[in-house]
Amino acid sequence: MKGDHQETLCGYRFYISDDTNTLKPFLKEDDRRIASIQKTCHSRIYLTRETRIRKGQKRRAVLVRAHSRKDLEICLRRIDDTFPHLYACSNLDDAVAAAHMVRLRKYHTNEDLSLSLPSTIVIYYQLSFNFDSGDMARYEHWRKTPDALLFKELRCVLLIAMKDTPGAGFLRRYAIISGECRKNVVTSYKVLRATFANLPEFEDEGTT
């Protein structure tokens, strides 16, 4: 399992009860059931040190990594079949919905261009989506490419959160593309999506 940080992998986090019986399969290095799931699903399953309190009960985070979201879903269903008491898929539908979330909104703001003149209303657009955390290394390289420079030409700004979104679900970071021209914001997203295929398609209805 070592050296996975060098690979581009999708991740999924879910939580289990922090008690000896529940943790047992993850604490045994030679647990055949975990090993079988990892082998057949081409995945990696980790018990992390991360804990959270939910309804007064301490819970531990389990991290699953694979080369695609499809592989992750297959792995999670295998975990559910083998260890039904872990409820590995309990948040999967919500996680899939979050991964496919892409939303364009229109905003108005007032800018004071001069003390002697009234405020000017500025309209800008903001397209929000979730960026796969496993793609952050590629994103750092992408920032130096001509595609990234195109954002400046389109007068758009891309911002990606510094940390992963907390809680259960696919490992992701909240991201936005903003600009004063609606068409340019949508074009910028398409440019980004040309490199990062995991991003959901944005169906532009032109009504925002």
C-alpha positions in Angstrom: 0.0 0.0 0.0 3.0 2.3 0.3 3.8 4.8 -2.5 0.2 5.4 -3.5 0.7 9.1 -3.2 2.6 8.8 -6.5 -0.5 7.6 -8.3 -3.6 9.5 -9.4 -6.3 7.8 -7.4 -9.9 8.6 -6.6 -10.8 8.3 -2.9 -13.9 7.7 -0.8 -14.4 8.1 2.9 -16.9 6.4 5.2 -17.2 6.0 8.9 -17.5 2.9 11.1 -18.0 2.4 14.9 -14.8 2.7 16.8 -15.0 -0.6 18.8 -12.8 -3.6 18.8 -15.2 -6.0 17.0 -15.9 -3.6 14.2 -12.3 -2.6 13.7 -10.9 -6.2 13.8 -10.8 -6.8 10.0 -8.9 -3.6 9.4 -6.4 -4.2 12.2 -5.4 -7.7 11.0 -2.7 -7.4 8.3 -3.6 -10.8 6.9 -7.4 -10.5 6.8 -8.3 -12.6 3.8 -11.6 -10.8 3.2 -10.1 -7.3 3.0 -7.2 -8.7 0.8 -9.7 -10.3 -1.6 -11.7 -7.2 -2.0 -8.5 -5.1 -2.7 -7.3 -7.6 -5.2 -10.5 -8.1 -7.2 -11.5 -4.5 -7.1 -8.0 -3.1 -7.8 -8.3 -0.9 -4.7 -6.7 0.0 -1.4 -8.6 0.1 1.9 -7.2 1.9 4.9 -8.3 2.4 8.5 -7.3 6.0 9.3 -6.7 7.8 12.6 -9.5 10.3 11.8 -12.4 10.2 14.3 -15.7 12.0 14.7 -18.5 11.9 17.2 -21.9 11.2 15.8 -25.0 10.9 18.1 -22.6 10.4 21.0 -20.7 7.6 19.4 -17.1 7.7 18.4 -16.5 6.7 14.8 -13.4 6.0 12.7 -12.9 6.9 9.1 -12.1 4.2 6.5 -10.5 5.4 3.3 -10.9 3.5 0.0 -8.8 4.4 -3.1 -9.1 3.2 -6.7 -8.3 4.4 -10.2 -11.9 5.5 -11.0 -15.2 6.4 -9.3 -16.7 3.3 -10.9 -14.0 1.1 -9.3 -14.7 2.8 -6.0 -18.4 2.1 -6.2 -17.7 -1.6 -7.1 -15.4 -1.8 -4.1 -17.8 -0.2 -1.7 -20.6 -2.6 -2.7 -18.2 -5.5 -2.2 -17.4 -4.2 1.3 -21.2 -3.9 1.9 -21.7 -7.5 0.8 -18.9 -8.8 2.9 -19.4 -6.6 6.0 -23.0 -5.5 5.9 -22.8 -4.0 9.4 -20.3 -1.4 8.2 -22.9 0.3 5.9 -20.1 1.4 3.5 -22.7 2.4 0.8 -25.0 4.3 3.2 -24.0 7.7 1.8 -23.2 6.6 -1.7 -26.2 8.1 -3.5 -25.6 11.5 -1.9 -21.9 11.3 -2.7 -22.6 10.5 -6.4 -25.0 13.5 -6.5 -22.4 15.8 -5.0 -19.8 14.6 -7.5 -22.1 15.5 -10.4 -23.0 18.9 -8.9 -22.2 21.9 -11.2 -24.1 25.1 -10.8 -24.0 28.5 -12.5 -25.3 31.6 -10.6 -25.5 35.3 -11.3 -24.6 37.9 -8.7 -24.8 41.6 -8.3 -22.4 43.7 -6.3 -21.8 47.4 -5.7 -18.4 48.9 -6.4 -17.3 52.4 -5.4 -15.2 53.6 -8.3 -15.0 57.2 -7.0 -15.9 59.0 -3.7 -17.7 61.6 -5.7 -19.8 59.2 -7.8 -22.6 56.8 -6.8 -21.8 53.1 -6.5 -21.7 51.1 -9.7 -23.6 47.8 -10.0 -21.3 45.1 -11.3 -22.7 41.8 -12.5 -20.6 38.6 -12.4 -21.2 34.9 -12.8 -19.9 32.1 -10.6 -19.9 28.4 -11.6 -19.4 26.1 -8.7 -18.5 22.4 -8.7 -16.5 19.7 -6.9 -13.0 19.0 -8.0 -11.6 15.4 -7.4 -8.8 15.6 -4.7 -6.9 12.9 -6.6 -6.4 15.3 -9.5 -4.7 18.0 -7.4 -1.2 16.9 -8.5 -2.2 17.1 -12.1 -3.9 20.4 -11.5 -0.6 21.9 -10.2 1.0 20.9 -13.5 -2.0 22.2 -15.5 -1.6 25.6 -14.0 1.5 26.1 -16.0 -0.1 25.1 -19.4 -1.5 27.3 -22.1 -5.0 26.2 -21.0 -4.5 27.9 -17.7 -3.3 31.1 -19.4 -6.5 31.0 -21.4 -8.5 31.7 -18.2 -6.7 35.0 -17.9 -7.5 35.9 -21.5 -11.2 35.1 -20.8 -10.9 37.3 -17.7 -12.0 34.4 -15.4 -10.6 33.1 -12.1 -10.5 29.5 -10.9 -10.3 28.9 -7.2 -10.1 25.5 -5.5 -10.3 25.0 -1.8 -7.1 24.2 0.1 -8.6 21.3 2.0 -10.9 18.4 1.2 -14.6 18.7 1.9 -15.2 17.0 5.3 -17.5 14.1 5.9 -18.4 10.9 4.1 -18.2 10.6 0.3 -15.8 11.0 -2.5 -12.6 13.0 -1.6 -13.2 16.3 -3.3 -12.6 20.0 -3.0 -15.1 22.8 -3.5 -14.2 24.9 -6.6 -15.5 28.0 -8.4 -14.9 29.8 -11.7 -16.0 33.4 -11.7 -16.0 36.2 -14.2 -18.1 39.1 -15.5 -19.0 37.4 -18.9 -21.3 34.4 -18.6 -20.1 32.9 -21.9 -16.5 33.1 -20.8 -17.2 31.4 -17.5 -18.9 28.5 -19.3 -16.0 28.3 -21.8 -13.4 28.3 -19.0 -15.1 25.3 -17.4 -15.2 23.4 -20.7 -11.4 24.1 -21.1 -10.8 22.7 -17.6 -13.0 19.7 -18.2 -11.1 18.9 -21.4 -8.2 17.9 -19.1 -10.0 16.6 -16.1 -12.6 14.2 -17.5 -14.0 13.4 -14.0 -15.7 16.8 -14.0 -19.4 16.6 -14.7 -20.7 18.0 -18.0 -22.4 21.4 -17.7 -25.7 21.6 -19.6 -25.9 25.3 -20.4 -29.5 26.3 -20.8 -28.7 30.0 -21.0 -31.3 31.0 -18.4 -29.2 32.0 -15.4 
